[in-house]
Each structure stands twice: as C-alpha cells, then as structure tokens.
C-alpha cells in the first residue's frame, strides 16, 4: 500500500476484531488465534502510517437471534456487534 500512496494520504479502515470465539467461552479463547484492533494498529504503525482517529461504529443487535444470545449467555461467550473505523495518515 505504501508503494502506491503519497505521504499525507489519508486511509479509512473499517474493521472488526476476529477472535476464535465461535461456541467457545471467553475464558477459553486462544488469544494467539485472534486478530484485533491492536494488531491492525501495529501493522499500520510499522508500515509508515500514523493513526489519527479511532471511531466506534455500533451495529444493530438484530443480527443476533434471541437463541444465539441465550446460548452465548449460558456458555459465557463474548460477541461483538460493532466495527471500528481507523483513520490513518501516511507519514
């Protein structure tokens, strides 16, 4: 990406954490399998981008059925219903 952009270019990156949480209680998640906001931020920083803004973008809770919510509560599974918008500028 750096090869195709000029210094001062602004990047908007909408993303969500990817975690190994499918049917897995939060306490049992394997964090080495996760790709989180921190990883995206580190990658941008290491490749010549400076993050200028982090904006939370909530999604509707309607994407989860009541059965899914109940199962997640019973098994203590964490779920996300948001995305994060990172805005970065190439240095």
Residue pairs with C-beta under 8 A, 6 or more apart in sequence:
1 11
1 47
2 47
2 48
2 90
5 11
5 90
6 90
7 90
7 91
8 89
8 90
9 89
9 90
10 87
10 88
10 89
10 90
11 44
11 49
11 86
11 87
11 88
11 89
11 90
12 85
12 86
12 87
13 40
13 44
13 85
13 86
13 87
13 88
14 57
14 83
14 84
14 85
14 86
15 37
15 40
15 83
15 84
15 86
16 80
16 82
16 83
16 84
17 34
17 35
17 36
17 37
17 80
17 84
18 34
18 35
18 36
19 29
19 33
19 34
19 36
19 78
19 80
20 29
20 30
20 33
20 34
21 29
21 77
21 78
21 79
23 75
23 77
24 75
24 77
25 75
25 76
25 77
26 76
26 77
26 78
27 76
29 78
37 54
37 84
37 86
40 86
41 51
41 86
44 51
44 86
44 88
45 51
48 90
48 91
49 88
49 89
49 90
49 91
50 88
50 89
50 90
50 91
51 86
51 87
51 88
52 87
52 88
52 89
53 85
53 86
53 87
54 84
54 85
54 86
54 87
55 84
55 85
55 87
56 82
56 84
56 85
57 82
57 83
57 84
57 85
58 81
58 82
59 81
59 82
59 83
60 81
61 81
63 81
64 72
64 79
64 81
68 79
71 77
72 78
72 79
